[in-house]
Amino acid sequence: MADDGVGPTVAQDQHYVPRELAKLWHTSPNTIRRLFRDEPGVILIEPPTPKKPRKRRLIQMRIPVSVAQRVHAKLSKVA
């Protein structure tokens, strides 16, 4: 892969799970999930629909570093 000088793509970024980012930002994983739920670039990994309708579906979230930086900058401007 040639270096085009543009920098890494989102796919090549390091990705955080909410627990990791919450630890870095000194907040709860639930707060991170709420902040990034509808943010463009966040990856949501949904398992297939369970056979038992009462079983809870756990959706995994992966947050690229570039998205975390963008949200942090947006939040910093508000404060």
mmCIF file of the N, C-alpha and C atoms, coordinates in Angstrom:
data_MODEL
# 
_entry.id   MODEL 
# 
loop_
_atom_site.group_PDB 
_atom_site.id 
_atom_site.type_symbol 
_atom_site.label_atom_id 
_atom_site.label_alt_id 
_atom_site.label_comp_id 
_atom_site.label_asym_id 
_atom_site.label_entity_id 
_atom_site.label_seq_id 
_atom_site.pdbx_PDB_ins_code 
_atom_site.Cartn_x 
_atom_site.Cartn_y 
_atom_site.Cartn_z 
_atom_site.occupancy 
_atom_site.B_iso_or_equiv 
_atom_site.pdbx_formal_charge 
_atom_site.auth_seq_id 
_atom_site.auth_comp_id 
_atom_site.auth_asym_id 
_atom_site.auth_atom_id 
_atom_site.pdbx_PDB_model_num 
ATOM 1   N N  . MET A 1 1  ? 0.836   -1.176  0.000  1.00 0.00 ? 1  MET A N  1 
ATOM 2   C CA . MET A 1 1  ? 0.000   0.000   0.000  1.00 0.00 ? 1  MET A CA 1 
ATOM 3   C C  . MET A 1 1  ? 0.880   1.238   0.000  1.00 0.00 ? 1  MET A C  1 
ATOM 4   N N  . ALA A 1 2  ? 0.692   2.121   -0.935 1.00 0.00 ? 2  ALA A N  1 
ATOM 5   C CA . ALA A 1 2  ? 1.511   3.321   -1.072 1.00 0.00 ? 2  ALA A CA 1 
ATOM 6   C C  . ALA A 1 2  ? 1.020   4.404   -0.119 1.00 0.00 ? 2  ALA A C  1 
ATOM 7   N N  . ASP A 1 3  ? 1.967   5.197   0.365  1.00 0.00 ? 3  ASP A N  1 
ATOM 8   C CA . ASP A 1 3  ? 1.615   6.323   1.224  1.00 0.00 ? 3  ASP A CA 1 
ATOM 9   C C  . ASP A 1 3  ? 1.304   7.511   0.334  1.00 0.00 ? 3  ASP A C  1 
ATOM 10  N N  . ASP A 1 4  ? 0.046   7.943   0.338  1.00 0.00 ? 4  ASP A N  1 
ATOM 11  C CA . ASP A 1 4  ? -0.358  9.047   -0.519 1.00 0.00 ? 4  ASP A CA 1 
ATOM 12  C C  . ASP A 1 4  ? -0.305  10.391  0.198  1.00 0.00 ? 4  ASP A C  1 
ATOM 13  N N  . GLY A 1 5  ? 0.114   10.399  1.457  1.00 0.00 ? 5  GLY A N  1 
ATOM 14  C CA . GLY A 1 5  ? 0.248   11.636  2.198  1.00 0.00 ? 5  GLY A CA 1 
ATOM 15  C C  . GLY A 1 5  ? -1.052  12.158  2.788  1.00 0.00 ? 5  GLY A C  1 
ATOM 16  N N  . VAL A 1 6  ? -2.170  11.497  2.517  1.00 0.00 ? 6  VAL A N  1 
ATOM 17  C CA . VAL A 1 6  ? -3.457  11.953  3.013  1.00 0.00 ? 6  VAL A CA 1 
ATOM 18  C C  . VAL A 1 6  ? -3.648  11.559  4.471  1.00 0.00 ? 6  VAL A C  1 
ATOM 19  N N  . GLY A 1 7  ? -3.032  10.491  4.898  1.00 0.00 ? 7  GLY A N  1 
ATOM 20  C CA . GLY A 1 7  ? -3.200  10.008  6.268  1.00 0.00 ? 7  GLY A CA 1 
ATOM 21  C C  . GLY A 1 7  ? -4.056  8.761   6.288  1.00 0.00 ? 7  GLY A C  1 
ATOM 22  N N  . PRO A 1 8  ? -4.203  8.173   7.456  1.00 0.00 ? 8  PRO A N  1 
ATOM 23  C CA . PRO A 1 8  ? -4.964  6.921   7.552  1.00 0.00 ? 8  PRO A CA 1 
ATOM 24  C C  . PRO A 1 8  ? -6.449  7.153   7.322  1.00 0.00 ? 8  PRO A C  1 
ATOM 25  N N  . THR A 1 9  ? -7.091  6.161   6.771  1.00 0.00 ? 9  THR A N  1 
ATOM 26  C CA . THR A 1 9  ? -8.539  6.223   6.609  1.00 0.00 ? 9  THR A CA 1 
ATOM 27  C C  . THR A 1 9  ? -9.190  5.791   7.909  1.00 0.00 ? 9  THR A C  1 
ATOM 28  N N  . VAL A 1 10 ? -10.477 5.983   8.005  1.00 0.00 ? 10 VAL A N  1 
ATOM 29  C CA . VAL A 1 10 ? -11.204 5.576   9.215  1.00 0.00 ? 10 VAL A CA 1 
ATOM 30  C C  . VAL A 1 10 ? -11.043 4.085   9.458  1.00 0.00 ? 10 VAL A C  1 
ATOM 31  N N  . ALA A 1 11 ? -10.990 3.303   8.391  1.00 0.00 ? 11 ALA A N  1 
ATOM 32  C CA . ALA A 1 11 ? -10.831 1.853   8.542  1.00 0.00 ? 11 ALA A CA 1 
ATOM 33  C C  . ALA A 1 11 ? -9.481  1.498   9.163  1.00 0.00 ? 11 ALA A C  1 
ATOM 34  N N  . GLN A 1 12 ? -8.487  2.349   8.963  1.00 0.00 ? 12 GLN A N  1 
ATOM 35  C CA . GLN A 1 12 ? -7.160  2.079   9.504  1.00 0.00 ? 12 GLN A CA 1 
ATOM 36  C C  . GLN A 1 12 ? -6.961  2.699   10.884 1.00 0.00 ? 12 GLN A C  1 
ATOM 37  N N  . ASP A 1 13 ? -7.886  3.546   11.313 1.00 0.00 ? 13 ASP A N  1 
ATOM 38  C CA . ASP A 1 13 ? -7.819  4.161   12.637 1.00 0.00 ? 13 ASP A CA 1 
ATOM 39  C C  . ASP A 1 13 ? -7.883  3.103   13.726 1.00 0.00 ? 13 ASP A C  1 
ATOM 40  N N  . GLN A 1 14 ? -7.314  3.440   14.867 1.00 0.00 ? 14 GLN A N  1 
ATOM 41  C CA . GLN A 1 14 ? -7.564  2.631   16.051 1.00 0.00 ? 14 GLN A CA 1 
ATOM 42  C C  . GLN A 1 14 ? -9.030  2.836   16.407 1.00 0.00 ? 14 GLN A C  1 
ATOM 43  N N  . HIS A 1 15 ? -9.680  1.817   16.929 1.00 0.00 ? 15 HIS A N  1 
ATOM 44  C CA . HIS A 1 15 ? -11.081 1.906   17.324 1.00 0.00 ? 15 HIS A CA 1 
ATOM 45  C C  . HIS A 1 15 ? -11.201 1.627   18.815 1.00 0.00 ? 15 HIS A C  1 
ATOM 46  N N  . TYR A 1 16 ? -12.042 2.404   19.478 1.00 0.00 ? 16 TYR A N  1 
ATOM 47  C CA . TYR A 1 16 ? -12.320 2.219   20.904 1.00 0.00 ? 16 TYR A CA 1 
ATOM 48  C C  . TYR A 1 16 ? -13.667 1.535   21.090 1.00 0.00 ? 16 TYR A C  1 
ATOM 49  N N  . VAL A 1 17 ? -13.774 0.772   22.153 1.00 0.00 ? 17 VAL A N  1 
ATOM 50  C CA . VAL A 1 17 ? -15.087 0.327   22.616 1.00 0.00 ? 17 VAL A CA 1 
ATOM 51  C C  . VAL A 1 17 ? -15.501 1.353   23.674 1.00 0.00 ? 17 VAL A C  1 
ATOM 52  N N  . PRO A 1 18 ? -16.798 1.492   23.950 1.00 0.00 ? 18 PRO A N  1 
ATOM 53  C CA . PRO A 1 18 ? -17.243 2.521   24.906 1.00 0.00 ? 18 PRO A CA 1 
ATOM 54  C C  . PRO A 1 18 ? -16.536 2.464   26.264 1.00 0.00 ? 18 PRO A C  1 
ATOM 55  N N  . ARG A 1 19 ? -16.249 1.281   26.748 1.00 0.00 ? 19 ARG A N  1 
ATOM 56  C CA . ARG A 1 19 ? -15.579 1.135   28.048 1.00 0.00 ? 19 ARG A CA 1 
ATOM 57  C C  . ARG A 1 19 ? -14.198 1.806   28.043 1.00 0.00 ? 19 ARG A C  1 
ATOM 58  N N  . GLU A 1 20 ? -13.443 1.629   26.944 1.00 0.00 ? 20 GLU A N  1 
ATOM 59  C CA . GLU A 1 20 ? -12.102 2.216   26.855 1.00 0.00 ? 20 GLU A CA 1 
ATOM 60  C C  . GLU A 1 20 ? -12.162 3.741   26.783 1.00 0.00 ? 20 GLU A C  1 
ATOM 61  N N  . LEU A 1 21 ? -13.050 4.247   25.963 1.00 0.00 ? 21 LEU A N  1 
ATOM 62  C CA . LEU A 1 21 ? -13.162 5.695   25.807 1.00 0.00 ? 21 LEU A CA 1 
ATOM 63  C C  . LEU A 1 21 ? -13.700 6.330   27.093 1.00 0.00 ? 21 LEU A C  1 
ATOM 64  N N  . ALA A 1 22 ? -14.603 5.642   27.770 1.00 0.00 ? 22 ALA A N  1 
ATOM 65  C CA . ALA A 1 22 ? -15.135 6.146   29.039 1.00 0.00 ? 22 ALA A CA 1 
ATOM 66  C C  . ALA A 1 22 ? -14.020 6.286   30.073 1.00 0.00 ? 22 ALA A C  1 
ATOM 67  N N  . LYS A 1 23 ? -13.110 5.350   30.089 1.00 0.00 ? 23 LYS A N  1 
ATOM 68  C CA . LYS A 1 23 ? -11.990 5.414   31.029 1.00 0.00 ? 23 LYS A CA 1 
ATOM 69  C C  . LYS A 1 23 ? -11.087 6.604   30.706 1.00 0.00 ? 23 LYS A C  1 
ATOM 70  N N  . LEU A 1 24 ? -10.829 6.838   29.416 1.00 0.00 ? 24 LEU A N  1 
ATOM 71  C CA . LEU A 1 24 ? -9.989  7.964   29.007 1.00 0.00 ? 24 LEU A CA 1 
ATOM 72  C C  . LEU A 1 24 ? -10.646 9.305   29.318 1.00 0.00 ? 24 LEU A C  1 
ATOM 73  N N  . TRP A 1 25 ? -11.963 9.376   29.148 1.00 0.00 ? 25 TRP A N  1 
ATOM 74  C CA . TRP A 1 25 ? -12.697 10.626  29.336 1.00 0.00 ? 25 TRP A CA 1 
ATOM 75  C C  . TRP A 1 25 ? -13.268 10.773  30.749 1.00 0.00 ? 25 TRP A C  1 
ATOM 76  N N  . HIS A 1 26 ? -13.006 9.801   31.612 1.00 0.00 ? 26 HIS A N  1 
ATOM 77  C CA . HIS A 1 26 ? -13.473 9.826   33.009 1.00 0.00 ? 26 HIS A CA 1 
ATOM 78  C C  . HIS A 1 26 ? -14.992 9.989   33.092 1.00 0.00 ? 26 HIS A C  1 
ATOM 79  N N  . THR A 1 27 ? -15.682 9.124   32.374 1.00 0.00 ? 27 THR A N  1 
ATOM 80  C CA . THR A 1 27 ? -17.141 9.121   32.385 1.00 0.00 ? 27 THR A CA 1 
ATOM 81  C C  . THR A 1 27 ? -17.613 7.677   32.318 1.00 0.00 ? 27 THR A C  1 
ATOM 82  N N  . SER A 1 28 ? -18.897 7.461   32.217 1.00 0.00 ? 28 SER A N  1 
ATOM 83  C CA . SER A 1 28 ? -19.417 6.090   32.179 1.00 0.00 ? 28 SER A CA 1 
ATOM 84  C C  . SER A 1 28 ? -19.549 5.586   30.740 1.00 0.00 ? 28 SER A C  1 
ATOM 85  N N  . PRO A 1 29 ? -19.473 4.278   30.544 1.00 0.00 ? 29 PRO A N  1 
ATOM 86  C CA . PRO A 1 29 ? -19.697 3.718   29.205 1.00 0.00 ? 29 PRO A CA 1 
ATOM 87  C C  . PRO A 1 29 ? -21.074 4.070   28.648 1.00 0.00 ? 29 PRO A C  1 
ATOM 88  N N  . ASN A 1 30 ? -22.091 4.176   29.503 1.00 0.00 ? 30 ASN A N  1 
ATOM 89  C CA . ASN A 1 30 ? -23.425 4.548   29.026 1.00 0.00 ? 30 ASN A CA 1 
ATOM 90  C C  . ASN A 1 30 ? -23.439 5.969   28.464 1.00 0.00 ? 30 ASN A C  1 
ATOM 91  N N  . THR A 1 31 ? -22.698 6.870   29.081 1.00 0.00 ? 31 THR A N  1 
ATOM 92  C CA . THR A 1 31 ? -22.598 8.242   28.561 1.00 0.00 ? 31 THR A CA 1 
ATOM 93  C C  . THR A 1 31 ? -21.942 8.230   27.188 1.00 0.00 ? 31 THR A C  1 
ATOM 94  N N  . ILE A 1 32 ? -20.898 7.437   27.033 1.00 0.00 ? 32 ILE A N  1 
ATOM 95  C CA . ILE A 1 32 ? -20.216 7.334   25.739 1.00 0.00 ? 32 ILE A CA 1 
ATOM 96  C C  . ILE A 1 32 ? -21.167 6.764   24.697 1.00 0.00 ? 32 ILE A C  1 
ATOM 97  N N  . ARG A 1 33 ? -21.916 5.736   25.051 1.00 0.00 ? 33 ARG A N  1 
ATOM 98  C CA . ARG A 1 33 ? -22.883 5.156   24.102 1.00 0.00 ? 33 ARG A CA 1 
ATOM 99  C C  . ARG A 1 33 ? -23.908 6.188   23.653 1.00 0.00 ? 33 ARG A C  1 
ATOM 100 N N  . ARG A 1 34 ? -24.402 6.993   24.584 1.00 0.00 ? 34 ARG A N  1 
ATOM 101 C CA . ARG A 1 34 ? -25.382 8.033   24.225 1.00 0.00 ? 34 ARG A CA 1 
ATOM 102 C C  . ARG A 1 34 ? -24.759 9.097   23.329 1.00 0.00 ? 34 ARG A C  1 
ATOM 103 N N  . LEU A 1 35 ? -23.530 9.522   23.644 1.00 0.00 ? 35 LEU A N  1 
ATOM 104 C CA . LEU A 1 35 ? -22.862 10.559  22.855 1.00 0.00 ? 35 LEU A CA 1 
ATOM 105 C C  . LEU A 1 35 ? -22.605 10.116  21.411 1.00 0.00 ? 35 LEU A C  1 
ATOM 106 N N  . PHE A 1 36 ? -22.272 8.838   21.228 1.00 0.00 ? 36 PHE A N  1 
ATOM 107 C CA . PHE A 1 36 ? -21.844 8.358   19.915 1.00 0.00 ? 36 PHE A CA 1 
ATOM 108 C C  . PHE A 1 36 ? -22.904 7.548   19.169 1.00 0.00 ? 36 PHE A C  1 
ATOM 109 N N  . ARG A 1 37 ? -24.078 7.371   19.753 1.00 0.00 ? 37 ARG A N  1 
ATOM 110 C CA . ARG A 1 37 ? -25.121 6.522   19.167 1.00 0.00 ? 37 ARG A CA 1 
ATOM 111 C C  . ARG A 1 37 ? -25.443 6.881   17.713 1.00 0.00 ? 37 ARG A C  1 
ATOM 112 N N  . ASP A 1 38 ? -25.612 8.158   17.410 1.00 0.00 ? 38 ASP A N  1 
ATOM 113 C CA . ASP A 1 38 ? -26.003 8.582   16.062 1.00 0.00 ? 38 ASP A CA 1 
ATOM 114 C C  . ASP A 1 38 ? -24.878 9.299   15.320 1.00 0.00 ? 38 ASP A C  1 
ATOM 115 N N  . GLU A 1 39 ? -23.664 9.176   15.804 1.00 0.00 ? 39 GLU A N  1 
ATOM 116 C CA . GLU A 1 39 ? -22.527 9.879   15.211 1.00 0.00 ? 39 GLU A CA 1 
ATOM 117 C C  . GLU A 1 39 ? -22.058 9.171   13.938 1.00 0.00 ? 39 GLU A C  1 
ATOM 118 N N  . PRO A 1 40 ? -21.906 9.912   12.832 1.00 0.00 ? 40 PRO A N  1 
ATOM 119 C CA . PRO A 1 40 ? -21.403 9.299   11.593 1.00 0.00 ? 40 PRO A CA 1 
ATOM 120 C C  . PRO A 1 40 ? -19.993 8.737   11.792 1.00 0.00 ? 40 PRO A C  1 
ATOM 121 N N  . GLY A 1 41 ? -19.751 7.564   11.246 1.00 0.00 ? 41 GLY A N  1 
ATOM 122 C CA . GLY A 1 41 ? -18.437 6.931   11.326 1.00 0.00 ? 41 GLY A CA 1 
ATOM 123 C C  . GLY A 1 41 ? -18.324 5.879   12.412 1.00 0.00 ? 41 GLY A C  1 
ATOM 124 N N  . VAL A 1 42 ? -19.260 5.866   13.355 1.00 0.00 ? 42 VAL A N  1 
ATOM 125 C CA . VAL A 1 42 ? -19.250 4.865   14.424 1.00 0.00 ? 42 VAL A CA 1 
ATOM 126 C C  . VAL A 1 42 ? -19.780 3.552   13.852 1.00 0.00 ? 42 VAL A C  1 
ATOM 127 N N  . ILE A 1 43 ? -19.123 2.468   14.199 1.00 0.00 ? 43 ILE A N  1 
ATOM 128 C CA . ILE A 1 43 ? -19.512 1.157   13.694 1.00 0.00 ? 43 ILE A CA 1 
ATOM 129 C C  . ILE A 1 43 ? -20.374 0.454   14.741 1.00 0.00 ? 43 ILE A C  1 
ATOM 130 N N  . LEU A 1 44 ? -21.556 0.036   14.308 1.00 0.00 ? 44 LEU A N  1 
ATOM 131 C CA . LEU A 1 44 ? -22.443 -0.749  15.170 1.00 0.00 ? 44 LEU A CA 1 
ATOM 132 C C  . LEU A 1 44 ? -22.518 -2.156  14.604 1.00 0.00 ? 44 LEU A C  1 
ATOM 133 N N  . ILE A 1 45 ? -22.148 -3.125  15.416 1.00 0.00 ? 45 ILE A N  1 
ATOM 134 C CA . ILE A 1 45 ? -22.148 -4.524  14.994 1.00 0.00 ? 45 ILE A CA 1 
ATOM 135 C C  . ILE A 1 45 ? -23.340 -5.195  15.657 1.00 0.00 ? 45 ILE A C  1 
ATOM 136 N N  . GLU A 1 46 ? -24.339 -5.511  14.841 1.00 0.00 ? 46 GLU A N  1 
ATOM 137 C CA . GLU A 1 46 ? -25.561 -6.122  15.350 1.00 0.00 ? 46 GLU A CA 1 
ATOM 138 C C  . GLU A 1 46 ? -25.568 -7.615  15.051 1.00 0.00 ? 46 GLU A C  1 
ATOM 139 N N  . PRO A 1 47 ? -25.813 -8.429  16.078 1.00 0.00 ? 47 PRO A N  1 
ATOM 140 C CA . PRO A 1 47 ? -25.915 -9.873  15.840 1.00 0.00 ? 47 PRO A CA 1 
ATOM 141 C C  . PRO A 1 47 ? -27.211 -10.199 15.111 1.00 0.00 ? 47 PRO A C  1 
ATOM 142 N N  . PRO A 1 48 ? -27.318 -11.387 14.554 1.00 0.00 ? 48 PRO A N  1 
ATOM 143 C CA . PRO A 1 48 ? -28.577 -11.782 13.918 1.00 0.00 ? 48 PRO A CA 1 
ATOM 144 C C  . PRO A 1 48 ? -29.720 -11.759 14.931 1.00 0.00 ? 48 PRO A C  1 
ATOM 145 N N  . THR A 1 49 ? -30.928 -11.630 14.444 1.00 0.00 ? 49 THR A N  1 
ATOM 146 C CA . THR A 1 49 ? -32.100 -11.626 15.314 1.00 0.00 ? 49 THR A CA 1 
ATOM 147 C C  . THR A 1 49 ? -32.165 -12.940 16.088 1.00 0.00 ? 49 THR A C  1 
ATOM 148 N N  . PRO A 1 50 ? -32.318 -12.861 17.408 1.00 0.00 ? 50 PRO A N  1 
ATOM 149 C CA . PRO A 1 50 ? -32.359 -14.100 18.205 1.00 0.00 ? 50 PRO A CA 1 
ATOM 150 C C  . PRO A 1 50 ? -33.610 -14.923 17.916 1.00 0.00 ? 50 PRO A C  1 
ATOM 151 N N  . LYS A 1 51 ? -33.475 -16.217 18.094 1.00 0.00 ? 51 LYS A N  1 
ATOM 152 C CA . LYS A 1 51 ? -34.610 -17.120 17.875 1.00 0.00 ? 51 LYS A CA 1 
ATOM 153 C C  . LYS A 1 51 ? -35.645 -16.964 18.979 1.00 0.00 ? 51 LYS A C  1 
ATOM 154 N N  . LYS A 1 52 ? -35.177 -16.648 20.170 1.00 0.00 ? 52 LYS A N  1 
ATOM 155 C CA . LYS A 1 52 ? -36.086 -16.419 21.297 1.00 0.00 ? 52 LYS A CA 1 
ATOM 156 C C  . LYS A 1 52 ? -36.365 -14.920 21.360 1.00 0.00 ? 52 LYS A C  1 
ATOM 157 N N  . PRO A 1 53 ? -37.614 -14.508 21.185 1.00 0.00 ? 53 PRO A N  1 
ATOM 158 C CA . PRO A 1 53 ? -37.925 -13.078 21.130 1.00 0.00 ? 53 PRO A CA 1 
ATOM 159 C C  . PRO A 1 53 ? -37.602 -12.297 22.405 1.00 0.00 ? 53 PRO A C  1 
ATOM 160 N N  . ARG A 1 54 ? -37.526 -12.965 23.529 1.00 0.00 ? 54 ARG A N  1 
ATOM 161 C CA . ARG A 1 54 ? -37.246 -12.256 24.782 1.00 0.00 ? 54 ARG A CA 1 
ATOM 162 C C  . ARG A 1 54 ? -35.759 -12.061 25.025 1.00 0.00 ? 54 ARG A C  1 
ATOM 163 N N  . LYS A 1 55 ? -34.941 -12.708 24.256 1.00 0.00 ? 55 LYS A N  1 
ATOM 164 C CA . LYS A 1 55 ? -33.505 -12.590 24.466 1.00 0.00 ? 55 LYS A CA 1 
ATOM 165 C C  . LYS A 1 55 ? -33.027 -11.217 23.999 1.00 0.00 ? 55 LYS A C  1 
ATOM 166 N N  . ARG A 1 56 ? -32.222 -10.573 24.818 1.00 0.00 ? 56 ARG A N  1 
ATOM 167 C CA . ARG A 1 56 ? -31.725 -9.237  24.518 1.00 0.00 ? 56 ARG A CA 1 
ATOM 168 C C  . ARG A 1 56 ? -30.613 -9.296  23.477 1.00 0.00 ? 56 ARG A C  1 
ATOM 169 N N  . ARG A 1 57 ? -30.671 -8.411  22.505 1.00 0.00 ? 57 ARG A N  1 
ATOM 170 C CA . ARG A 1 57 ? -29.623 -8.332  21.481 1.00 0.00 ? 57 ARG A CA 1 
ATOM 171 C C  . ARG A 1 57 ? -28.571 -7.323  21.931 1.00 0.00 ? 57 ARG A C  1 
ATOM 172 N N  . LEU A 1 58 ? -27.339 -7.761  22.026 1.00 0.00 ? 58 LEU A N  1 
ATOM 173 C CA . LEU A 1 58 ? -26.253 -6.877  22.414 1.00 0.00 ? 58 LEU A CA 1 
ATOM 174 C C  . LEU A 1 58 ? -25.588 -6.333  21.157 1.00 0.00 ? 58 LEU A C  1 
ATOM 175 N N  . ILE A 1 59 ? -25.640 -5.031  20.990 1.00 0.00 ? 59 ILE A N  1 
ATOM 176 C CA . ILE A 1 59 ? -25.039 -4.382  19.834 1.00 0.00 ? 59 ILE A CA 1 
ATOM 177 C C  . ILE A 1 59 ? -23.673 -3.854  20.243 1.00 0.00 ? 59 ILE A C  1 
ATOM 178 N N  . GLN A 1 60 ? -22.642 -4.253  19.514 1.00 0.00 ? 60 GLN A N  1 
ATOM 179 C CA . GLN A 1 60 ? -21.293 -3.807  19.801 1.00 0.00 ? 60 GLN A CA 1 
ATOM 180 C C  . GLN A 1 60 ? -21.033 -2.483  19.097 1.00 0.00 ? 60 GLN A C  1 
ATOM 181 N N  . MET A 1 61 ? -20.310 -1.599  19.760 1.00 0.00 ? 61 MET A N  1 
ATOM 182 C CA . MET A 1 61 ? -19.997 -0.288  19.201 1.00 0.00 ? 61 MET A CA 1 
ATOM 183 C C  . MET A 1 61 ? -18.480 -0.140  19.103 1.00 0.00 ? 61 MET A C  1 
ATOM 184 N N  . ARG A 1 62 ? -18.020 0.346   17.962 1.00 0.00 ? 62 ARG A N  1 
ATOM 185 C CA . ARG A 1 62 ? -16.608 0.637   17.753 1.00 0.00 ? 62 ARG A CA 1 
ATOM 186 C C  . ARG A 1 62 ? -16.495 2.091   17.313 1.00 0.00 ? 62 ARG A C  1 
ATOM 187 N N  . ILE A 1 63 ? -15.673 2.859   18.022 1.00 0.00 ? 63 ILE A N  1 
ATOM 188 C CA . ILE A 1 63 ? -15.561 4.298   17.773 1.00 0.00 ? 63 ILE A CA 1 
ATOM 189 C C  . ILE A 1 63 ? -14.154 4.593   17.264 1.00 0.00 ? 63 ILE A C  1 
ATOM 190 N N  . PRO A 1 64 ? -14.024 5.005   15.990 1.00 0.00 ? 64 PRO A N  1 
ATOM 191 C CA . PRO A 1 64 ? -12.699 5.351   15.461 1.00 0.00 ? 64 PRO A CA 1 
ATOM 192 C C  . PRO A 1 64 ? -12.120 6.573   16.183 1.00 0.00 ? 64 PRO A C  1 
ATOM 193 N N  . VAL A 1 65 ? -10.805 6.626   16.285 1.00 0.00 ? 65 VAL A N  1 
ATOM 194 C CA . VAL A 1 65 ? -10.123 7.733   16.949 1.00 0.00 ? 65 VAL A CA 1 
ATOM 195 C C  . VAL A 1 65 ? -10.525 9.064   16.319 1.00 0.00 ? 65 VAL A C  1 
ATOM 196 N N  . SER A 1 66 ? -10.603 9.114   14.991 1.00 0.00 ? 66 SER A N  1 
ATOM 197 C CA . SER A 1 66 ? -10.941 10.374  14.320 1.00 0.00 ? 66 SER A CA 1 
ATOM 198 C C  . SER A 1 66 ? -12.340 10.859  14.703 1.00 0.00 ? 66 SER A C  1 
ATOM 199 N N  . VAL A 1 67 ? -13.272 9.949   14.894 1.00 0.00 ? 67 VAL A N  1 
ATOM 200 C CA . VAL A 1 67 ? -14.626 10.319  15.312 1.00 0.00 ? 67 VAL A CA 1 
ATOM 201 C C  . VAL A 1 67 ? -14.597 10.801  16.761 1.00 0.00 ? 67 VAL A C  1 
ATOM 202 N N  . ALA A 1 68 ? -13.849 10.120  17.616 1.00 0.00 ? 68 ALA A N  1 
ATOM 203 C CA . ALA A 1 68 ? -13.731 10.535  19.015 1.00 0.00 ? 68 ALA A CA 1 
ATOM 204 C C  . ALA A 1 68 ? -13.133 11.936  19.110 1.00 0.00 ? 68 ALA A C  1 
ATOM 205 N N  . GLN A 1 69 ? -12.122 12.213  18.298 1.00 0.00 ? 69 GLN A N  1 
ATOM 206 C CA . GLN A 1 69 ? -11.509 13.548  18.301 1.00 0.00 ? 69 GLN A CA 1 
ATOM 207 C C  . GLN A 1 69 ? -12.503 14.609  17.834 1.00 0.00 ? 69 GLN A C  1 
ATOM 208 N N  . ARG A 1 70 ? -13.290 14.293  16.818 1.00 0.00 ? 70 ARG A N  1 
ATOM 209 C CA . ARG A 1 70 ? -14.282 15.237  16.298 1.00 0.00 ? 70 ARG A CA 1 
ATOM 210 C C  . ARG A 1 70 ? -15.330 15.563  17.363 1.00 0.00 ? 70 ARG A C  1 
ATOM 211 N N  . VAL A 1 71 ? -15.831 14.529  18.033 1.00 0.00 ? 71 VAL A N  1 
ATOM 212 C CA . VAL A 1 71 ? -16.851 14.737  19.069 1.00 0.00 ? 71 VAL A CA 1 
ATOM 213 C C  . VAL A 1 71 ? -16.252 15.500  20.255 1.00 0.00 ? 71 VAL A C  1 
ATOM 214 N N  . HIS A 1 72 ? -15.039 15.178  20.624 1.00 0.00 ? 72 HIS A N  1 
ATOM 215 C CA . HIS A 1 72 ? -14.383 15.869  21.736 1.00 0.00 ? 72 HIS A CA 1 
ATOM 216 C C  . HIS A 1 72 ? -14.226 17.349  21.419 1.00 0.00 ? 72 HIS A C  1 
ATOM 217 N N  . ALA A 1 73 ? -13.807 17.663  20.194 1.00 0.00 ? 73 ALA A N  1 
ATOM 218 C CA . ALA A 1 73 ? -13.659 19.058  19.789 1.00 0.00 ? 73 ALA A CA 1 
ATOM 219 C C  . ALA A 1 73 ? -15.005 19.783  19.805 1.00 0.00 ? 73 ALA A C  1 
ATOM 220 N N  . LYS A 1 74 ? -16.057 19.099  19.349 1.00 0.00 ? 74 LYS A N  1 
ATOM 221 C CA . LYS A 1 74 ? -17.395 19.686  19.346 1.00 0.00 ? 74 LYS A CA 1 
ATOM 222 C C  . LYS A 1 74 ? -17.866 19.959  20.778 1.00 0.00 ? 74 LYS A C  1 
ATOM 223 N N  . LEU A 1 75 ? -17.620 19.010  21.682 1.00 0.00 ? 75 LEU A N  1 
ATOM 224 C CA . LEU A 1 75 ? -18.016 19.174  23.079 1.00 0.00 ? 75 LEU A CA 1 
ATOM 225 C C  . LEU A 1 75 ? -17.193 20.261  23.767 1.00 0.00 ? 75 LEU A C  1 
ATOM 226 N N  . SER A 1 76 ? -15.925 20.390  23.400 1.00 0.00 ? 76 SER A N  1 
ATOM 227 C CA . SER A 1 76 ? -15.050 21.394  24.015 1.00 0.00 ? 76 SER A CA 1 
ATOM 228 C C  . SER A 1 76 ? -15.475 22.803  23.637 1.00 0.00 ? 76 SER A C  1 
ATOM 229 N N  . LYS A 1 77 ? -16.010 22.994  22.456 1.00 0.00 ? 77 LYS A N  1 
ATOM 230 C CA . LYS A 1 77 ? -16.460 24.316  22.018 1.00 0.00 ? 77 LYS A CA 1 
ATOM 231 C C  . LYS A 1 77 ? -17.685 24.774  22.781 1.00 0.00 ? 77 LYS A C  1 
ATOM 232 N N  . VAL A 1 78 ? -18.513 23.818  23.195 1.00 0.00 ? 78 VAL A N  1 
ATOM 233 C CA . VAL A 1 78 ? -19.754 24.136  23.908 1.00 0.00 ? 78 VAL A CA 1 
ATOM 234 C C  . VAL A 1 78 ? -19.434 24.629  25.308 1.00 0.00 ? 78 VAL A C  1 
ATOM 235 N N  . ALA A 1 79 ? -18.433 24.017  25.935 1.00 0.00 ? 79 ALA A N  1 
ATOM 236 C CA . ALA A 1 79 ? -18.114 24.328  27.332 1.00 0.00 ? 79 ALA A CA 1 
ATOM 237 C C  . ALA A 1 79 ? -17.530 25.701  27.512 1.00 0.00 ? 79 ALA A C  1 
# 
